[in-house]
Amino acid sequence: MAKVVLVGYGQMLYSLIEGIESSNHEILGVFRNDRRLNSKFKLFFKDIFNPSKDYTIIKSKKLYDIKGESVNNTKFYEEIQKLNPDMIICGSWGEKFKHDILNLLPCINFHPALLPKNRGANPYFWTIYLNQKVTGLTIHFMNEKFDKGDIILQEAVTIDENETGESLKDKTTRLARAMVKDFLNLYDKNQIQPIKQNEIYASYEPQLSLNEIIVDLTKSKEDVYRHLRALHPWAMPYIKIARRYVKIPNFEFLEINEKTQNLKPYSIIENNSKYFILKGNDFLIKVKK
């Protein structure tokens, strides 16, 4: 039976906790993102007055809350040596693991895409935005380069025509709950056979920038709708009108009619206190204020 330390946050972390517990393997402790983002002083009061969901779940399950400020600092290294796990399992994390930890024990990452495609940040957004039809989950060994370690297991999920970033994350994290049990079963039987990633098929996507949150109304309705779906719930989409950036908190597509079909994109069709309507390439978009 494997003894595991978990590093992560959010839904991926919760799914991994549930999967590992249901497989009767032992979680020795969890290192949460709160510790990386907050000073000790700030975290002390946050945990009392405004605890994160991560912290609430860790406490409710009576899991050890690992100390440290980074996976690469001395305190975390000492905690791992004291706990003496068989492996670290990582689900959602923004730091590279450095050689001190990587050389100490196996570090396993759950990446929500089919590596070597869609390495990097937020595959939930990028796979939809790039109009991919299939994505998935990859379990792989970690090394000092993001998402480049040898692959242990992969499983695909389809991207539906109305998929959002949020619904795709729900699908993928549910898959993680099942796959972590499969992985630990292979580990118990000493049947892990890693496969090197083929760099020919590799792609890398960055963190979302201003370019990704600005919706281009000169594109087709299909492209704009896909962009809006991909952004939900990661970032508020904007439209750039002249020199102003206008939020799109809620939207509805409308059909073009004879009066509007020859207007240029971004033409204002209607504007009142509740909503405005703009011309797109082959559509109208109604944005509620």
C-alpha positions in Angstrom: 0.0 0.0 0.0 1.5 3.3 -1.1 2.0 6.2 1.3 1.3 9.5 -0.5 1.9 13.2 -0.1 -0.4 15.4 -2.1 0.5 18.8 -3.5 -2.3 20.8 -5.2 -5.4 22.9 -5.0 -9.0 23.1 -6.2 -11.1 20.4 -7.8 -8.1 18.3 -8.9 -6.8 18.1 -5.4 -10.3 17.1 -4.0 -10.7 14.4 -6.6 -7.3 13.0 -5.9 -8.0 12.9 -2.2 -11.3 11.0 -2.8 -9.7 8.6 -5.2 -6.7 7.8 -3.0 -8.9 7.4 0.1 -11.3 5.1 -1.8 -8.4 2.9 -2.9 -7.3 2.4 0.7 -3.9 4.0 0.2 -2.6 6.4 2.8 -2.4 10.2 2.5 0.4 11.3 4.9 -0.2 15.0 4.3 -1.2 17.7 1.9 0.7 20.8 0.8 -1.8 23.5 -0.2 -1.4 26.5 -2.4 -2.5 28.9 0.4 1.0 28.5 1.9 2.7 29.5 -1.3 0.5 32.6 -1.8 0.3 34.0 1.8 2.8 35.0 4.4 2.7 32.9 7.7 1.1 35.9 9.5 -1.6 36.5 6.9 -2.4 32.8 6.5 -2.8 32.4 10.3 -5.7 34.9 10.3 -7.1 33.7 7.0 -7.4 30.2 8.3 -9.3 31.4 11.2 -11.6 34.0 9.7 -11.8 33.2 6.0 -10.5 29.7 5.4 -10.1 28.4 1.8 -12.0 25.4 0.6 -8.7 23.6 0.4 -8.0 24.1 4.1 -11.6 23.2 5.0 -11.4 19.9 3.2 -8.0 19.1 4.6 -9.2 19.7 8.1 -12.5 17.9 7.7 -10.7 14.8 6.5 -8.1 15.2 9.4 -5.2 15.2 7.0 -1.8 16.6 8.0 -1.4 20.2 6.7 2.2 20.3 5.5 4.3 23.3 6.4 6.5 25.4 4.1 6.4 28.3 1.6 7.3 26.4 -1.5 7.9 22.9 -2.7 11.5 24.0 -3.2 12.3 25.4 0.2 14.1 23.8 3.1 11.0 23.4 5.3 9.0 21.4 2.8 12.1 19.2 2.1 12.4 18.5 5.9 8.7 17.8 6.1 8.9 15.2 3.3 11.9 13.6 4.9 10.0 13.3 8.2 6.9 11.9 6.6 8.9 9.5 4.4 6.2 8.9 1.7 6.6 6.6 -1.2 5.7 9.4 -3.7 4.4 12.9 -4.1 1.3 13.2 -6.3 0.7 16.7 -7.7 -2.7 18.0 -9.0 -2.7 21.6 -10.1 0.5 23.5 -9.2 2.4 26.5 -10.6 5.9 25.8 -9.5 8.6 23.6 -11.1 9.9 21.0 -8.7 13.7 21.3 -8.4 16.2 18.5 -8.2 16.4 18.3 -4.4 12.8 16.9 -4.2 12.9 15.2 -7.6 16.0 13.2 -6.6 14.5 12.3 -3.2 11.5 10.3 -4.3 9.1 9.9 -7.3 7.0 12.9 -8.1 3.8 12.3 -10.2 1.8 14.9 -11.9 -1.9 14.8 -13.1 -2.0 17.1 -16.1 -5.4 17.8 -17.6 -4.6 17.3 -21.3 -3.1 14.6 -23.6 0.6 15.2 -23.4 2.8 16.1 -25.1 0.0 18.3 -26.5 -1.2 21.3 -24.5 1.7 21.5 -22.0 1.6 24.5 -19.8 -1.1 26.6 -18.1 -4.9 26.1 -18.2 -5.5 23.4 -20.8 -9.2 23.7 -20.0 -9.2 27.0 -21.8 -6.8 26.3 -24.5 -8.2 23.0 -25.8 -11.6 24.7 -26.3 -10.2 27.9 -27.7 -8.0 26.0 -30.2 -11.1 24.1 -31.4 -9.8 20.7 -30.3 -12.3 17.9 -30.2 -10.6 15.6 -27.7 -8.5 16.2 -24.6 -8.0 14.2 -21.5 -5.8 13.5 -18.5 -2.1 12.4 -18.4 -0.4 10.9 -15.4 3.4 11.4 -15.8 6.6 11.5 -13.9 7.8 15.0 -13.1 11.2 16.4 -14.0 12.7 19.9 -13.9 10.8 20.9 -17.1 7.1 21.6 -17.1 5.0 18.6 -18.3 7.8 16.8 -20.0 8.3 13.7 -17.9 7.6 10.2 -19.0 3.9 9.2 -19.4 2.4 6.6 -17.0 -1.3 6.6 -18.0 -3.5 8.6 -20.3 -7.3 8.7 -20.9 -9.2 10.9 -23.4 -12.4 12.9 -22.9 -14.4 14.5 -25.7 -15.0 18.2 -25.9 -18.7 18.8 -26.5 -20.0 21.5 -28.8 -21.3 23.6 -25.8 -18.4 22.7 -23.5 -17.1 25.5 -21.2 -13.8 25.7 -19.4 -15.7 24.9 -16.2 -17.6 21.8 -17.5 -14.4 20.5 -19.0 -12.6 20.8 -15.7 -15.5 19.0 -14.0 -15.1 16.1 -16.5 -11.4 15.9 -16.2 -11.2 16.0 -12.4 -13.9 13.3 -12.2 -11.6 11.2 -14.4 -8.7 11.9 -12.1 -10.6 10.3 -9.2 -10.8 7.0 -11.1 -7.4 7.2 -12.7 -5.5 7.7 -9.5 -6.8 4.4 -8.3 -5.7 2.7 -11.5 -2.2 4.3 -11.1 -1.9 3.1 -7.5 -3.0 -0.4 -8.4 -0.2 -0.5 -11.0 2.2 0.8 -8.4 1.2 -1.9 -5.9 1.8 -4.6 -8.6 5.1 -3.0 -9.8 3.6 -2.8 -13.3 4.3 0.8 -14.2 5.9 1.1 -17.6 6.5 4.8 -18.4 6.7 6.0 -22.0 8.8 8.9 -23.2 6.9 11.8 -24.7 7.2 12.3 -28.5 8.4 15.9 -29.0 7.1 15.9 -32.6 3.6 16.3 -31.2 4.4 18.7 -28.4 2.7 22.1 -27.9 3.0 24.6 -25.1 0.3 27.1 -24.0 1.0 30.1 -21.8 -0.9 31.7 -19.0 -3.9 33.8 -20.2 -3.0 37.3 -21.2 -4.9 40.4 -22.3 -4.9 39.0 -25.9 -6.9 35.9 -24.8 -9.6 37.8 -22.9 -10.4 40.3 -25.7 -13.1 38.8 -28.0 -12.8 39.7 -31.7 -16.2 40.4 -33.3 -14.7 40.3 -36.8 -14.5 36.5 -36.4 -17.4 34.1 -37.1 -20.2 33.4 -34.6 -18.8 29.9 -34.1 -15.3 31.3 -33.2 -16.6 34.0 -30.9 -18.9 31.5 -29.1 -16.1 29.0 -28.6 -13.9 31.8 -27.3 -16.5 32.9 -24.7 -17.1 29.3 -23.7 -13.4 28.7 -23.2 -13.0 31.7 -21.0 -15.8 30.7 -18.6 -15.1 30.8 -15.6 -11.4 31.7 -15.8 -11.6 35.3 -16.9 -14.1 38.0 -17.7 -14.3 38.5 -21.5 -14.0 42.0 -23.0 -14.8 43.7 -26.2 -12.5 46.5 -27.3 -14.6 49.4 -28.8 -12.4 52.2 -30.0 -10.1 52.7 -27.1 -12.4 51.3 -24.4 -12.6 47.8 -23.0 -16.2 46.7 -22.3 -17.0 43.7 -20.2 -19.2 40.9 -21.4 -20.8 39.6 -18.1 -23.8 38.0 -19.9 -24.5 37.7 -23.6 -27.0 36.5 -26.1 -26.5 35.9 -29.9 -29.1 37.4 -32.2 -29.7 36.9 -35.9 -28.8 39.5 -38.5 -31.6 41.1 -40.4 -31.8 43.1 -43.5 -31.2 46.4 -41.7 -28.0 45.1 -40.0 -26.4 42.7 -42.5 -24.3 45.3 -44.3 -23.1 47.1 -41.1 -19.5 46.8 -40.1 -18.5 44.7 -37.0 -18.7 46.7 -33.8 -21.5 49.0 -35.1 -23.9 49.8 -32.2 -27.4 48.6 -33.0 -29.0 49.6 -29.7 -27.8 50.9 -26.3 -29.9 51.4 -23.2 -29.6 51.2 -19.4 -30.0 47.4 -19.4 -28.1 46.1 -22.5 -26.4 47.0 -25.7 -26.4 45.2 -29.1 -23.4 45.2 -31.4 -22.8 43.9 -34.9 -20.5 41.0 -35.3 -19.1 39.4 -38.4 -22.1 37.2 -39.1 -24.2 37.8 -36.0 -25.5 40.3 -33.5 -24.5 40.1 -29.8 -26.6 41.4 -27.0 -24.6 42.2 -23.9 -26.4 42.8 -20.6 -25.0 45.5 -18.4 
